[in-house]
Amino acid sequence: DLGQTYYWKVNEVNDAETPSMLEGDIWNFRTQEYFVVDGFEDYNDYPGDRIYETWADGWEIPMNGAMLGYPEPINFAAGEHILETTDVHGGEQSLPFFYDNSTAASSEASVSTADLAIGRDWSKRGAGVLSLWFKGIAGAFLEAPTGTFTMSASGVDIWGTADEFRYAFKQLSGDGSIIAKVENVENTNGWAKCGVMIRETLDPGSKFAAVYIMPTNADGTATNGCRFQARLETGIDAVSDSSVATDEQMAIIAPYWVKLIRQGNSFTAYYSADGVRWQAMSWNPQDITMTSNVYIGLALTSHNANAVCVAQFSNVQTTGAVSPQTWSQQAIGIDMPTVAANAADQMYVALSNSGGLPAAVYHDYPNATQVGGWTKWDVELQEFADKGIDLSNVDKFYIGIGDKNNLQAGGSGMMLFDDVYLYPIPEPEP
């Protein structure tokens, strides 16, 4: 079965010797963790190997608004490709899936399992979960699903005498704190900054204190880790913990937790791997005189005026007199490029047997197309079996946008998909 460790031992028995049995060593091996349904690594730009020669989309089907791969003309000489080669979850390629439900009933792509290495039997060797990664376009600031926030921003930096960044904020009166888990931050620059901030005003040169998580290099190492920075007086150069930053904090990569506390004029910053055990930062405390009423929230800058950085936060918590309940967001110090969000719509996967209708399972979040960071979606295969699908004889696999049970006009957008796998059902926690 998938994801299992097997052990064996060979003992030698010789009745002419004492003792008669010599114990052998214990050996083990572990089986593969998953089956690949499609990782989108086996396609290229040449006839015979292009994505739409294996997968079927809505080409010349008026009621299907799906298109796979980037549209022509594609400038191959300039390094453009049919599949996405920069924004991927794993490997070197992901699948661009364009949907347009403005005139079509839905947008759906399908593939015959006979054309995939996984084959037709999706019940073999303990397979129990269909898993895929997806990424939509969220716009400036979006909570989707509940408790997860996706933000996009450009901006030269949060530094110098004036800042350029996006700020999602509430108001804080007096003492208080903010905690957030930085799930991921795109590497538009090694000094792109994503974290929590307390700020006196929304002016670019305002006093502030902030603790950030920086991006990750392509090899998985930290660019600049976790940093505590501040502007101690209005309109002067911001300052940083660079002279006292530890090797530990410099090696931190997302996902990681950050916390910022205000007590009077004293600001202290912390980081944590689990949100429970907190490490005080070596630059603590910083003394910044601010008015009683300030702004508290989430900050992001791309550190690149020509690029938009996307980051995700979760587990955001505040303490103190914080209001209102809803978040506001604003581009500080710069008119940022407008990021058009995907039209909100449902997302589904489906399976079918030969000659039968597909059985669809929908993502729990009804506006999944607006989830702006790489997100894993697990579907237990039993959900398809409960809808009448014979898992030992799967004919086709589908990915779609829209509601198959309530066909109606919607909007358009672009999704990325990657790393579609079959896993065993996880063992229950003790």
Secondary structure, 3 states (H helix, E strand, C coil): CCCCEEEEECCEECCCCCCCEECCCEEEEECCCCEEEECCCCCCCCCCCCHHHCEECCCCCCCECEEECCCCCCCHHHCCCCCECCCCCCCCCEEEEEEECCCCCEEEEEEEHHHCCCCCCCCHHHEEEEEEEEECCCCCEEECCCCEEEEEECCCCCCCCCCCEEEEEEEEEEEEEEEEEEEEECCCCCCCEEEEEEECCCCCCCCEEEEEECCECCCCCECCCEEEEEECCCCCCCEECCCCCCHHHHCCCCCEEEEEEEECCEEEEEEECCCCCCEECCCCCEECCCCCEEEEEEEEECCCCCCCEEEEEEEEEEEEEEEEEEEEEEEECCCCCCCCCCCCCCEEEEEECCCCCCEEEECCCCCHHHCCCCEEEEEECHHHHCCCCCHHHCCEEEEEECCCCCCCCCCEEEEEEEEEEEEECCCCCC
